[in-house]
Amino acid sequence: MTMTETKDLQVPPMSMEAAPRSGVVANWMPQIVLTPTLISTFVYVFLFCGWTIWISLSKSTLLPNYEWLGFDHYVSLWSSRRWIVAFTNLFLFGALYVFFSMLIGLILAILIDQRVKGENVFRTIFLYPLAVSFVVTGVVWRWILNPQSGLENLMQDLGWVSFTFGWIVDRDLAIYTIVMAGVWHAAGFAMALFLAGLRAVDQDLVKAAQIDGAGVGRIYRRIVLPSIRPIFVAVMVILLQFAIKTFDLVLALTTGGPGISTTVPAIYVYDLMFQRGQMGEGAAAAIMILLALACVLIPYGLYQSWRARQEVARG
């Protein structure tokens, strides 16, 4: 090949104008990609939240009516016995659901962390409920707890005629059946997060404690569990969000009954807006749920910000 032909095959260098242009595109590419998501988030979160707040302060009933009313819907809401029962149930269910889910999840994580045989099988079994929707969970537990077809009927057929387990039809105990179903569903999720935290603990500290003669219980109490404190906070916040937004589990398991004994705020909002046609009061109830979520998420965000500053300060 001649020198002339070689020159003809050479690729011409990039022009001086194309290089800066490609750099500008590369710098703006993250903003270009994120813009549709940011716009959607603004519309579906902030814009609709603002619209819901306005509806809760208007004369809306079956259809939106943007005439100003004030806080009458909120006064009517907090004067309702059913709403008080729903909010009380939320606190009771939330406290028991979060506590027992974290406790059982932590125990399971510690047991699996002992490098037991068949660890993958146990993890799969404990995580399986998380793959089941809340609706399916509620339907299955309703069948198990039904006195005519579930556990009570089974034990009586086996010969234990005096056995009774009618919590699901008892006004005072029905809320605890929701706690049972919720804990069964969430304990595996808590276990997975705790196990990930346990496996991330510095093993040099554990080995040093073992050399000093510390037992397994003391090692977990003094070294391992304090090291995963951020995991505890994260699991608690996530479970609290689940508890506050609980709707389908209650609807499938008890439909809010017997009576109104297991009604939760989300069930009440649905009933107001789609059954009774009271859009204004339903919007007020939805804002109360939003405030409950804010009481969980805002402190968590502040905690994360404080923790990040502490880590930066420590270098």
C-alpha positions as CSV (number, residue, x, y, z in Angstrom):
1,M,0.0,0.0,0.0
2,T,1.4,3.4,-1.0
3,M,1.8,6.3,1.4
4,T,-0.9,8.2,-0.5
5,E,-3.4,5.4,0.0
6,T,-2.5,5.2,3.8
7,K,-3.2,8.9,4.2
8,D,-6.6,8.4,2.4
9,L,-7.6,5.7,5.0
10,Q,-6.8,7.8,8.0
11,V,-9.8,8.9,10.1
12,P,-9.9,12.7,10.2
13,P,-9.4,14.1,13.8
14,M,-12.5,15.3,15.7
15,S,-13.1,19.0,15.1
16,M,-12.5,21.5,17.9
17,E,-16.2,22.3,18.0
18,A,-17.4,18.7,18.4
19,A,-15.3,18.0,21.5
20,P,-16.8,20.8,23.7
21,R,-20.3,19.9,22.4
22,S,-20.0,16.3,23.5
23,G,-18.7,17.4,26.8
24,V,-21.7,19.6,27.4
25,V,-24.1,16.8,26.4
26,A,-22.3,14.4,28.9
27,N,-22.5,17.0,31.7
28,W,-26.2,17.5,31.1
29,M,-27.1,13.9,30.5
30,P,-28.0,13.1,34.2
31,Q,-30.4,16.1,34.4
32,I,-32.0,15.1,31.0
33,V,-32.5,11.5,32.2
34,L,-33.9,12.5,35.6
35,T,-36.2,15.3,34.4
36,P,-39.2,13.1,33.5
37,T,-39.0,11.4,36.9
38,L,-38.7,14.7,38.8
39,I,-41.7,16.1,36.9
40,S,-43.8,13.0,37.6
41,T,-42.8,13.1,41.3
42,F,-43.8,16.8,41.5
43,V,-47.1,16.2,39.9
44,Y,-48.2,13.0,41.6
45,V,-46.8,13.9,45.1
46,F,-46.7,17.6,45.7
47,L,-49.4,18.8,43.3
48,F,-51.9,16.1,44.3
49,C,-51.1,16.6,48.0
50,G,-51.9,20.2,47.6
51,W,-55.1,19.4,45.7
52,T,-56.1,17.0,48.5
53,I,-55.4,19.6,51.2
54,W,-57.6,22.1,49.3
55,I,-60.4,19.5,48.9
56,S,-60.3,18.9,52.6
57,L,-60.9,22.6,53.2
58,S,-63.7,23.0,50.7
59,K,-67.4,22.1,50.5
60,S,-66.7,19.0,48.4
61,T,-69.1,16.1,49.0
62,L,-69.8,13.6,46.2
63,L,-68.0,15.8,43.6
64,P,-65.2,18.4,44.1
65,N,-66.6,21.8,45.1
66,Y,-63.8,24.4,45.4
67,E,-65.8,26.8,47.6
68,W,-63.9,27.5,50.8
69,L,-65.3,25.9,54.0
70,G,-62.5,25.9,56.5
71,F,-61.6,23.2,59.0
72,D,-65.2,21.9,59.4
73,H,-64.3,18.5,57.9
74,Y,-61.4,18.1,60.4
75,V,-63.7,19.0,63.3
76,S,-66.3,16.5,62.0
77,L,-63.6,13.9,61.5
78,W,-62.2,14.1,65.1
79,S,-65.8,14.1,66.4
80,S,-66.5,10.7,64.8
81,R,-66.2,7.7,67.1
82,R,-65.3,5.5,64.2
83,W,-62.3,7.7,63.4
84,I,-61.1,7.7,67.0
85,V,-61.4,3.9,67.0
86,A,-59.5,3.7,63.7
87,F,-56.7,5.9,65.0
88,T,-56.5,4.0,68.3
89,N,-56.3,0.7,66.3
90,L,-53.5,2.2,64.2
91,F,-51.4,2.9,67.3
92,L,-52.1,-0.5,68.8
93,F,-51.5,-2.4,65.6
94,G,-48.4,-0.3,64.7
95,A,-46.7,-0.8,68.0
96,L,-47.3,-4.6,68.2
97,Y,-46.6,-5.1,64.5
98,V,-43.3,-3.3,64.6
99,F,-42.1,-4.8,67.9
100,F,-42.9,-8.4,67.2
101,S,-41.7,-8.2,63.5
102,M,-38.4,-6.8,64.6
103,L,-38.1,-9.2,67.6
104,I,-38.9,-12.4,65.6
105,G,-36.8,-11.1,62.6
106,L,-33.8,-10.5,64.9
107,I,-34.1,-13.9,66.5
108,L,-34.3,-15.6,63.2
109,A,-31.3,-13.6,61.8
110,I,-29.2,-14.5,64.9
111,L,-30.0,-18.2,64.5
112,I,-29.2,-18.2,60.8
113,D,-26.0,-16.2,61.5
114,Q,-24.6,-19.3,63.3
115,R,-23.8,-20.8,59.9
116,V,-26.4,-23.6,60.3
117,K,-26.7,-26.3,57.7
118,G,-29.4,-25.6,55.1
119,E,-29.1,-21.9,55.6
120,N,-30.4,-21.1,52.1
121,V,-33.4,-23.3,52.7
122,F,-34.3,-21.6,55.9
123,R,-33.8,-18.1,54.4
124,T,-36.1,-19.0,51.6
125,I,-38.8,-20.4,53.9
126,F,-38.7,-17.3,56.2
127,L,-38.7,-14.9,53.2
128,Y,-41.5,-16.7,51.4
129,P,-44.3,-14.7,53.1
130,L,-42.8,-11.5,51.7
131,A,-43.6,-12.8,48.2
132,V,-47.2,-13.1,49.1
133,S,-49.4,-10.0,48.8
134,F,-51.3,-8.6,51.7
135,V,-54.6,-9.6,50.1
136,V,-53.6,-13.3,49.9
137,T,-52.1,-13.1,53.4
138,G,-55.4,-11.8,54.7
139,V,-57.5,-14.4,52.9
140,V,-55.4,-17.3,54.1
141,W,-55.4,-16.1,57.7
142,R,-59.1,-15.5,57.6
143,W,-59.5,-19.1,56.6
144,I,-57.1,-20.3,59.4
145,L,-58.8,-18.3,62.1
146,N,-62.4,-18.9,61.0
147,P,-64.1,-20.9,63.9
148,Q,-66.2,-22.9,61.4
149,S,-63.5,-24.0,58.9
150,G,-60.1,-23.2,60.4
151,L,-57.9,-24.0,63.4
152,E,-60.8,-24.4,65.9
153,N,-62.7,-26.7,63.6
154,L,-59.6,-28.8,63.0
155,M,-58.7,-29.3,66.7
156,Q,-62.3,-30.2,67.5
157,D,-62.3,-32.8,64.7
158,L,-59.1,-34.3,66.2
159,G,-60.9,-34.8,69.5
160,W,-60.2,-31.6,71.4
161,V,-63.9,-30.7,71.7
162,S,-63.4,-27.9,74.2
163,F,-60.8,-26.1,72.1
164,T,-62.0,-22.6,71.0
165,F,-60.1,-19.9,69.1
166,G,-62.6,-17.3,68.0
167,W,-60.5,-14.2,68.1
168,I,-61.5,-13.1,64.6
169,V,-65.1,-12.8,65.6
170,D,-64.4,-11.2,69.0
171,R,-64.6,-7.4,69.1
172,D,-61.9,-7.1,71.7
173,L,-59.4,-9.6,70.2
174,A,-59.9,-9.3,66.4
175,I,-57.3,-6.5,66.1
176,Y,-54.7,-9.0,67.4
177,T,-55.5,-11.4,64.5
178,I,-54.4,-8.6,62.2
179,V,-51.2,-8.2,64.2
180,M,-50.5,-12.0,63.9
181,A,-51.0,-11.9,60.1
182,G,-48.9,-8.8,59.7
183,V,-46.0,-10.2,61.8
184,W,-46.1,-13.4,59.8
185,H,-45.8,-11.4,56.6
186,A,-43.1,-8.9,57.8
187,A,-40.8,-11.0,60.1
188,G,-38.9,-12.5,57.2
189,F,-38.3,-9.0,55.7
190,A,-36.9,-7.8,59.0
191,M,-34.8,-11.0,59.2
192,A,-33.2,-10.4,55.8
193,L,-32.2,-6.8,56.8
194,F,-30.9,-7.9,60.2
195,L,-28.9,-10.8,58.7
196,A,-27.3,-8.5,56.1
197,G,-26.3,-6.2,59.0
198,L,-24.9,-9.1,61.1
199,R,-22.8,-10.4,58.2
200,A,-21.3,-6.9,57.8
201,V,-20.0,-6.7,61.3
202,D,-16.2,-6.5,61.6
203,Q,-15.2,-10.1,62.4
204,D,-11.9,-8.9,63.9
205,L,-13.8,-7.4,66.8
206,V,-15.8,-10.7,67.3
207,K,-12.6,-12.7,67.3
208,A,-10.9,-10.4,69.8
209,A,-13.9,-10.7,72.1
210,Q,-13.7,-14.5,71.8
211,I,-10.0,-14.5,72.7
212,D,-10.9,-12.5,75.8
213,G,-13.3,-15.2,76.8
214,A,-16.6,-13.5,76.0
215,G,-19.6,-15.8,75.5
216,V,-21.9,-15.7,72.4
217,G,-24.6,-13.8,74.3
218,R,-22.2,-11.1,75.5
219,I,-20.6,-10.7,72.1
220,Y,-24.0,-10.1,70.5
221,R,-25.2,-7.8,73.3
222,R,-22.0,-5.7,73.6
223,I,-20.5,-5.7,70.1
224,V,-22.7,-7.1,67.3
225,L,-26.1,-5.5,68.1
226,P,-24.7,-2.0,68.8
227,S,-22.9,-2.2,65.5
228,I,-26.1,-2.6,63.5
229,R,-28.1,0.1,65.3
230,P,-28.7,2.0,62.0
231,I,-30.3,-1.3,60.6
232,F,-32.7,-1.2,63.6
233,V,-33.7,2.4,62.8
234,A,-34.2,1.6,59.1
235,V,-36.3,-1.5,59.8
236,M,-38.5,0.3,62.3
237,V,-39.1,3.2,59.9
238,I,-40.0,0.9,57.0
239,L,-42.4,-1.2,59.2
240,L,-44.0,1.9,60.6
241,Q,-44.8,3.0,57.0
242,F,-46.3,-0.4,56.3
243,A,-48.4,-0.1,59.5
244,I,-49.7,3.4,58.8
245,K,-50.7,2.5,55.2
246,T,-52.3,-0.8,56.1
247,F,-55.4,-1.3,54.0
248,D,-55.6,-4.5,52.0
249,L,-54.6,-6.8,54.9
250,V,-57.4,-5.5,57.1
251,L,-59.9,-5.5,54.2
252,A,-59.2,-9.1,53.3
253,L,-59.0,-10.4,56.9
254,T,-61.8,-8.7,58.8
255,T,-63.2,-5.9,56.5
256,G,-62.9,-3.7,59.5
257,G,-65.1,-5.8,61.7
258,P,-66.7,-7.2,63.8
259,G,-68.5,-3.9,63.8
260,I,-65.8,-1.2,63.7
261,S,-63.4,-3.0,66.0
262,T,-60.6,-3.4,63.5
263,T,-61.2,-0.3,61.4
264,V,-57.9,1.5,60.5
265,P,-57.6,5.0,59.0
266,A,-57.1,3.8,55.4
267,I,-60.3,1.7,55.6
268,Y,-62.1,4.8,56.9
269,V,-60.8,7.0,54.1
270,Y,-62.0,4.5,51.5
271,D,-65.4,4.2,53.1
272,L,-65.8,8.0,53.3
273,M,-64.8,8.7,49.7
274,F,-66.1,5.8,47.8
275,Q,-69.0,4.4,49.9
276,R,-70.5,7.5,51.5
277,G,-69.5,10.1,48.9
278,Q,-68.0,12.4,51.5
279,M,-65.0,13.6,49.6
280,G,-64.1,16.5,51.8
281,E,-64.0,14.6,55.0
282,G,-62.3,11.7,53.3
283,A,-59.6,14.1,52.1
284,A,-59.2,15.4,55.6
285,A,-58.7,11.8,56.9
286,A,-56.1,11.2,54.1
287,I,-54.2,14.3,55.2
288,M,-54.2,12.9,58.8
289,I,-52.6,9.7,57.4
290,L,-50.1,11.9,55.5
291,L,-49.2,13.7,58.7
292,A,-48.7,10.4,60.5
293,L,-46.3,9.3,57.7
294,A,-44.5,12.7,58.0
295,C,-44.0,12.1,61.7
296,V,-42.1,9.0,60.8
297,L,-40.2,10.1,57.7
298,I,-39.1,13.6,58.8
299,P,-37.3,12.5,62.0
300,Y,-35.7,9.6,60.1
301,G,-34.5,12.0,57.4
302,L,-33.1,14.3,60.1
303,Y,-31.4,11.3,61.8
304,Q,-29.8,10.3,58.6
305,S,-28.6,13.8,57.9
306,W,-27.1,14.0,61.5
307,R,-25.5,10.6,61.1
308,A,-23.9,11.7,57.8
309,R,-22.5,14.8,59.4
310,Q,-21.1,12.8,62.3
311,E,-19.4,10.4,59.9
312,V,-17.9,13.4,58.0
313,A,-16.7,15.0,61.2
314,R,-15.0,11.7,62.3
315,G,-13.3,11.6,58.9
